[in-house]
Amino acid sequence: MPTPAASHRFPRLAVAVAALAFALTACGGTATPSGSSAPAPTPAAAPDRVEPLAATPQPELPATVASADGTQVTVASADRVIPLTGSLNEIVHTLGLGKQVVARDITATFEQAAALPVVTRGHDVSAESVLSLRPTLVLAETTTGPAEAVQQIRDAGIPVLVVAAAKGLDDVPTRIDTVAAALGVKDAGTQLNQRTAERIAAARGNVPPATGKRPRVAFLYLRGTASVYLLGGSDSGAASLLEAAGAVDTGKESGLGKDFTPITSEALAAAAPDAILVMSKGLESVGGIDGLVNIPGVAQTPAGMNRRVVTVDDGVLLNYGPRTDQVLSSLITQLYGKGA
C-alpha cells in the first residue's frame, strides 16, 4: 500500500473504509493559474531534505513535559529518540538532534531519515521493534497506534510523550515547542519557531491580491489500490493551508464536518472546485490525472473539465512543521502560476 499522509489518521481512515466496502518535496503540480486555460509550470522537485538549525543544541535534562494524553512525562536522556510519525521526526532533525534519532516510521520520508530502521508494520507501531532499539524517549501523536503497543512501551519504563495531531498552521509553534521542551532544547525550539514563522509569512506574502473570485479547491484522499476515494471536510487538516494560500476549501465550505467522507458525484457537484488537491502518491495510485477524472463526479467539476490538479508529496503536505512554508509556496505557485 502506498506511503500514507503525514498524519496516522489517514491510514486508519482508509482501513475503516475498506472494512465497510473496504522544502518542498516531489511536488509535481499540474494546476493552471487562476483564470488561465494553459497548464501552470511544474515546480522543480526540491530535495527531500530537512534543514537543521546551524548550531547543534546541547540538551538540558531532566525535563518534565505535559503529554497530550493527560500524563506528565519526565525525560532524563535524549540520547536515543524514536519519533513515531514523520512530522515529529522532521522536527527532531530540524532542531539539530538528528544523530540522536535511532528509528523511524514509514511516514518519515526525508533523506536524513532514510537509513533508519522502520519500527512500524504497515502503519501500526511494533512495540517489540521499538523496545529492541533501547530508546530513552519515544515521541508519539494522539493518532499513533495501536494503543496497546504504545502502552507496552510505557510499561517497559520508556518515557512516551504524546503530541496532539496537527490540524492547522496555528499548531506549528506548539508542536515545535513541545518537542523542544521534551528534548531539553527550549532555546533551539524558540529559534526554529522564529525561522519557521518568518518563512511562512514570506510565503503568504506571495498570494496575489484578491481581485476576483478566490480559487475553490477540493482536497481528495485517494488510494486507488484499495478503492479508497474520499473528500476532505473541515477536519481534514487541509483547510488552514488552502486558506493561507488565498483559496477556499470546498469541503469545509460545503459543511462537511468530518475529516473525510466518501466521494459522491452529488458532493463534488455541490463543491464545484476550480482545482483539486491530492497527495502525489494518491494521484499515482489512481493512474495520474487520466485516472483521477474517471472517478465518478470528478470530470463534471470545473477542476475535472480543465484538468486542474495540485499535488504535494504525502510525506510533507500536512506535517505542519518546519517545512510548511515550502508546502504553502508550492500551493501558491500551482494555483496562481510562477509569477505569484
Secondary structure as the mmCIF struct_conf table of DSSP 4:
data_model
#
loop_
_struct_conf.conf_type_id
_struct_conf.id
_struct_conf.beg_label_comp_id
_struct_conf.beg_label_asym_id
_struct_conf.beg_label_seq_id
_struct_conf.end_label_comp_id
_struct_conf.end_label_asym_id
_struct_conf.end_label_seq_id
BEND BEND1 ALA A 6 SER A 7
TURN_TY1_P TURN_TY1_P1 HIS A 8 HIS A 8
HELX_RH_AL_P HELX_RH_AL_P1 ARG A 9 LEU A 20
TURN_TY1_P TURN_TY1_P2 ALA A 21 ALA A 21
BEND BEND2 ALA A 26 ALA A 26
HELX_LH_PP_P HELX_LH_PP_P1 ALA A 31 PRO A 33
TURN_TY1_P TURN_TY1_P3 SER A 34 GLY A 35
BEND BEND3 ALA A 38 ALA A 38
HELX_LH_PP_P HELX_LH_PP_P2 PRO A 39 PRO A 47
BEND BEND4 ASP A 48 ASP A 48
BEND BEND5 ALA A 54 ALA A 55
HELX_LH_PP_P HELX_LH_PP_P3 THR A 56 PRO A 57
STRN STRN1 ALA A 63 ALA A 66
TURN_TY1_P TURN_TY1_P4 ALA A 68 ASP A 69
BEND BEND6 GLY A 70 GLY A 70
STRN STRN2 GLN A 72 VAL A 75
BEND BEND7 ASP A 79 ARG A 80
STRN STRN3 VAL A 81 PRO A 83
BEND BEND8 LEU A 84 THR A 85
HELX_RH_AL_P HELX_RH_AL_P2 GLY A 86 VAL A 92
HELX_RH_PI_P HELX_RH_PI_P1 HIS A 93 LEU A 97
HELX_RH_3T_P HELX_RH_3T_P1 GLY A 98 GLN A 100
STRN STRN4 VAL A 101 VAL A 101
STRN STRN5 ARG A 104 ARG A 104
TURN_TY1_P TURN_TY1_P5 ILE A 106 THR A 107
BEND BEND9 PHE A 110 PHE A 110
HELX_RH_3T_P HELX_RH_3T_P2 GLU A 111 ALA A 113
TURN_TY1_P TURN_TY1_P6 ALA A 114 ALA A 115
BEND BEND10 LEU A 116 LEU A 116
HELX_LH_PP_P HELX_LH_PP_P4 PRO A 117 PRO A 117
STRN STRN6 VAL A 118 VAL A 118
STRN STRN7 THR A 120 ARG A 121
TURN_TY1_P TURN_TY1_P7 GLY A 122 HIS A 123
STRN STRN8 ASP A 124 VAL A 125
HELX_RH_AL_P HELX_RH_AL_P3 ALA A 127 SER A 132
TURN_TY1_P TURN_TY1_P8 LEU A 133 LEU A 133
BEND BEND11 THR A 136 THR A 136
STRN STRN9 LEU A 137 GLU A 141
TURN_TY1_P TURN_TY1_P9 THR A 142 THR A 143
BEND BEND12 GLY A 145 GLY A 145
HELX_RH_AL_P HELX_RH_AL_P4 ALA A 147 ASP A 155
TURN_TY1_P TURN_TY1_P10 ALA A 156 GLY A 157
STRN STRN10 VAL A 160 VAL A 163
HELX_LH_PP_P HELX_LH_PP_P5 ALA A 164 ALA A 166
BEND BEND13 GLY A 168 GLY A 168
TURN_TY1_P TURN_TY1_P11 LEU A 169 ASP A 170
HELX_RH_AL_P HELX_RH_AL_P5 ASP A 171 LEU A 183
TURN_TY1_P TURN_TY1_P12 GLY A 184 GLY A 184
HELX_RH_AL_P HELX_RH_AL_P6 LYS A 186 ARG A 204
TURN_TY1_P TURN_TY1_P13 GLY A 205 ASN A 206
BEND BEND14 VAL A 207 VAL A 207
HELX_LH_PP_P HELX_LH_PP_P6 PRO A 208 PRO A 209
BEND BEND15 GLY A 212 GLY A 212
HELX_LH_PP_P HELX_LH_PP_P7 LYS A 213 PRO A 215
STRN STRN11 ARG A 216 ARG A 223
HELX_RH_3T_P HELX_RH_3T_P3 GLY A 224 ALA A 226
TURN_TY1_P TURN_TY1_P14 SER A 227 SER A 227
STRN STRN12 VAL A 228 GLY A 232
TURN_TY1_P TURN_TY1_P15 SER A 234 ASP A 235
BEND BEND16 SER A 236 GLY A 237
HELX_RH_AL_P HELX_RH_AL_P7 ALA A 239 ALA A 244
TURN_TY1_P TURN_TY1_P16 ALA A 245 GLY A 246
STRN STRN13 VAL A 248 ASP A 249
HELX_RH_AL_P HELX_RH_AL_P8 THR A 250 GLU A 253
TURN_TY1_P TURN_TY1_P17 SER A 254 GLY A 255
BEND BEND17 LYS A 258 ASP A 259
STRN STRN14 PHE A 260 PRO A 262
HELX_RH_AL_P HELX_RH_AL_P9 SER A 265 ALA A 271
BEND BEND18 ASP A 274 ASP A 274
STRN STRN15 ALA A 275 MET A 279
HELX_RH_AL_P HELX_RH_AL_P10 SER A 280 SER A 285
TURN_TY1_P TURN_TY1_P18 VAL A 286 GLY A 287
HELX_RH_AL_P HELX_RH_AL_P11 GLY A 288 LEU A 292
TURN_TY1_P TURN_TY1_P19 VAL A 293 ASN A 294
BEND BEND19 ILE A 295 ILE A 295
TURN_TY1_P TURN_TY1_P20 PRO A 296 GLN A 300
BEND BEND20 THR A 301 THR A 301
HELX_RH_AL_P HELX_RH_AL_P12 PRO A 302 ASN A 306
TURN_TY1_P TURN_TY1_P21 ARG A 307 ARG A 307
STRN STRN16 VAL A 309 VAL A 312
TURN_TY1_P TURN_TY1_P22 ASP A 314 LEU A 318
BEND BEND21 GLY A 321 GLY A 321
TURN_TY1_P TURN_TY1_P23 PRO A 322 ARG A 323
HELX_RH_AL_P HELX_RH_AL_P13 THR A 324 TYR A 336
TURN_TY1_P TURN_TY1_P24 LYS A 338 GLY A 339
#
